[in-house]
């Protein structure tokens, strides 16, 4: 069992080059940069310009994570993709990764759909697989094409979301980098965030038009998250694993709203240097936000490795999860950045 401990060996990320600013949104509806920023902490977000760009960035982020892990792509023996807003429904994002990386072996690949909790859920699955000895090198990919599923005339949602990709390699070894992790869900409040499927394709059923766009009850979501995240999932996981908040160097939350990040920061008693936030320039990148924020922070020197970090994701389902992870030296290397 000593060699079946989960080690987070490499991470990668990629974001599109196309920027949509708050001022751009003023051409779509009555709003202002000040109105959006004061409520969300967001100034701009990125969107995929095309499917080709999305897949090229996916390839780059995954190659970056594998290279940072010191592996060859054919060392990967399982691909998990966390995506609820994929570029395409079939083939799956995980199978696309296998193709894009030109992995020659017929390894298993599957997608999970837990929205903004995708990284933490995927990490929990990888943790279980590694500890059981079933797989040795798992590539966890997070990718959401949020811009494709947004009603861009809806001020409630279009101000929030951006596109992005994250990747992480979790390998079996003799050191434990997943110090604590827990995931939860409450489907009874699932209608807080939903996206219906268009009805009427079959000629034998009701053809009532149904917009296939993301719908979110913003106030309900905010209240739910505020009640669950600080007092329950984070404090609970720290307590159960005898980890003191003051002994964890960084807080890296899902980048949903700056006010939520600030509330958790105050609850834990962290100063600004311990809290990682990039929501101002990227918005909410759903499942990818934690990995993107982590990679950016290491690149920019805002996270010094080795270090421990609290990570927490929450979103549609409603699903949520948190963990305490170790970020080792070399988990992200500037020289392995593919994007210009």
Secondary structure, DSSP 8 states (H G I E B T S, - for coil): -TT-EEEEEEEEEE--SEEEEHHHHTTTSS--HHHHHHHH--SEEEE-S-HHHHHHHHHHHHHHHHHHTT--GGG--EEEEE-SS-S-SSS-HHHHHHHHTT--S--EEEEE--GGGHHHHHHHHHHHHHHHTS-SEEEEEEEE-GGGG--TT-HHHHTTB--EEEEEEEEEESS--EEEEEEEE-GGGGGGEE-------STTS-------S-EE-HHHHHHHHHHHIIIIIIHHHHHHTT--GGG--EEEE--S-HHHHHHHHHHHT--GGGB---HHHH-B-GGGHHHHHHHHHHHHTSS-SSEEEEEEEEETTTEEEEEEEEE-TTSS-GGG----
